Amino acid sequence: MNIAALPHCSVLNLPVHLSADYPDWLLGRSQQGISSHVVTLNAEMAMLARKNPTVAQVIRQADLVIPDGAGVALYLKLRGYSQPRTPGIELAETLLQRLARPENSSLVAFFGGKPGVAQRAAHNWQQRCPNLKILVNHGYLSESEQRQWQQTLQNQQPALILVGLGVPRQEHWIIEHRTLCPQGIWIGVGGSFDIWSGSKTRAPRWMCNNNLEWLYRLYQEPWRWRRMLALPQFVIQALLTRN
């Protein structure tokens, strides 16, 4: 099966790929021995990319950029695209479920978060999907522990590597280390381990369905208010630009 490149559109001069089934496309590439780096684009990241050319370059180099944030989904809708919002946590969950099927029974890796968080997340996933085998490490490793973890990834070759180090650190880490698993799917998942571990809760379904997940996150983490200023800035840029 030939896995063709996905069509894409431009959001503030950044690519967003269009597909009815991102997981199928990613797993198809993996089965062909092709590595994939996935970026989950939201308004905050898009505005950061306008200020930081290195972040913009990382996004443009990614094999798949999905519309993670409500602002990005609205941007696409205003320009006539029917691509729905695809939260990164939901993409990761779908891939984990597919890889946990008996015919796959694949090895995956969780990397990031505070000590104990990714471990609890992995435990909860293994309770849910017993066939899933998970390598785990937290995001506060020493230099020697980093080298040991990288060697583990290279030796074990997980099919899916989820990296929760925060934006843009997780994206830079993936760019630097993705050659360790040349057939793997690499995704920066932000705070997903916090949700899966039970340390935090995701917004109620009605808020997610109405693109208000950002408001619930602000309620949980009020210290993020400065970062949330990127949202109105993104809207202004969306109204002013054609790309």
Backbone hydrogen bonds, N-H to C=O, Kabsch-Sander energy under -0.5 kcal/mol:
donor,donor_aa,acceptor,acceptor_aa,energy
3,I,1,M,-0.5
4,A,2,N,-1.0
9,C,16,V,-2.5
11,V,14,L,-3.3
13,N,243,N,-2.1
14,L,11,V,-0.9
16,V,9,C,-2.2
17,H,65,V,-2.5
18,L,7,P,-2.9
25,W,21,D,-1.7
26,L,22,Y,-2.4
27,L,23,P,-2.8
28,G,24,D,-2.0
29,R,25,W,-1.9
30,S,26,L,-2.3
31,Q,27,L,-2.3
32,Q,28,G,-1.1
33,G,30,S,-1.8
34,I,29,R,-2.7
35,S,33,G,-0.5
35,S,182,P,-0.7
36,S,184,G,-2.2
38,V,36,S,-0.5
38,V,186,W,-3.1
39,V,64,L,-2.9
41,L,39,V,-0.9
41,L,66,I,-2.1
46,A,42,N,-2.4
47,M,43,A,-2.4
48,L,44,E,-1.9
49,A,45,M,-2.2
50,R,46,A,-1.1
51,K,47,M,-1.0
51,K,48,L,-0.6
52,N,48,L,-2.0
55,V,52,N,-0.5
56,A,52,N,-1.9
57,Q,53,P,-2.3
58,V,54,T,-2.0
59,I,55,V,-2.2
60,R,56,A,-2.3
61,Q,57,Q,-1.7
62,A,58,V,-0.8
62,A,59,I,-0.8
63,D,37,H,-1.2
64,L,37,H,-1.8
66,I,39,V,-2.4
68,D,41,L,-1.5
68,D,66,I,-1.6
69,G,41,L,-1.9
73,A,69,G,-2.1
74,L,70,A,-2.5
75,Y,71,G,-2.2
76,L,72,V,-2.1
77,K,73,A,-2.2
78,L,74,L,-2.6
79,R,75,Y,-0.9
79,R,76,L,-0.6
80,G,77,K,-1.8
81,Y,76,L,-2.7
86,T,67,P,-2.7
90,E,87,P,-0.6
91,L,87,P,-1.9
92,A,88,G,-2.6
93,E,89,I,-2.0
94,T,90,E,-2.3
95,L,91,L,-2.2
96,L,92,A,-2.5
97,Q,93,E,-2.4
98,R,94,T,-2.3
99,L,95,L,-2.6
100,A,96,L,-1.1
101,R,98,R,-1.1
104,N,101,R,-2.1
105,S,101,R,-2.7
106,S,99,L,-2.2
108,V,133,K,-2.7
109,A,160,L,-2.6
110,F,135,L,-3.0
111,F,162,L,-2.5
112,G,137,N,-2.1
113,G,164,G,-1.4
117,V,114,K,-2.0
118,A,114,K,-0.7
120,R,116,G,-2.0
121,A,117,V,-2.4
122,A,118,A,-2.7
123,H,119,Q,-2.3
124,N,120,R,-2.4
125,W,121,A,-2.1
126,Q,122,A,-2.4
127,Q,123,H,-1.8
128,R,124,N,-1.6
129,C,125,W,-3.1
132,L,129,C,-2.2
133,K,106,S,-1.4
135,L,108,V,-3.0
137,N,110,F,-1.8
139,G,113,G,-2.9
146,Q,142,S,-2.6
147,R,143,E,-1.9
148,Q,144,S,-2.0
149,W,145,E,-2.5
150,Q,146,Q,-2.5
151,Q,147,R,-2.0
152,T,148,Q,-1.9
153,L,149,W,-2.4
154,Q,150,Q,-2.2
155,N,151,Q,-2.4
156,Q,152,T,-2.8
157,Q,153,L,-2.4
159,A,107,L,-2.9
160,L,107,L,-0.8
161,I,185,I,-3.2
162,L,109,A,-2.8
162,L,160,L,-0.5
163,V,161,I,-0.5
163,V,187,I,-2.9
164,G,111,F,-3.3
164,G,162,L,-0.6
165,L,163,V,-0.6
170,Q,166,G,-3.1
172,H,168,P,-2.2
173,W,169,R,-2.4
174,I,170,Q,-2.1
175,I,171,E,-2.2
176,E,172,H,-2.1
177,H,173,W,-1.7
178,R,174,I,-2.0
180,L,177,H,-2.3
181,C,178,R,-1.1
184,G,181,C,-2.0
185,I,159,A,-2.0
186,W,36,S,-3.3
186,W,184,G,-0.6
187,I,161,I,-2.2
188,G,38,V,-1.1
189,V,163,V,-2.1
189,V,187,I,-0.7
190,G,163,V,-0.7
192,S,189,V,-2.0
194,D,191,G,-0.6
195,I,191,G,-1.3
196,W,192,S,-2.8
197,S,193,F,-2.3
198,G,194,D,-0.7
198,G,195,I,-0.9
199,S,194,D,-1.2
200,K,194,D,-1.8
207,M,204,P,-0.9
208,C,204,P,-2.0
209,N,205,R,-2.8
210,N,206,W,-0.9
211,N,208,C,-1.5
212,L,207,M,-3.3
215,L,212,L,-0.8
216,Y,212,L,-1.4
217,R,213,E,-2.1
218,L,214,W,-2.0
219,Y,215,L,-1.9
220,Q,216,Y,-2.1
221,E,217,R,-2.6
224,R,221,E,-2.5
225,W,222,P,-1.7
226,R,223,W,-0.5
228,M,224,R,-1.9
229,L,225,W,-0.6
229,L,226,R,-1.0
230,A,227,R,-1.7
231,L,228,M,-2.0
233,Q,229,L,-1.4
234,F,230,A,-2.4
235,V,231,L,-2.1
236,I,232,P,-2.2
237,Q,233,Q,-2.3
238,A,234,F,-2.7
239,L,235,V,-1.8
240,L,236,I,-1.4
241,T,237,Q,-2.0
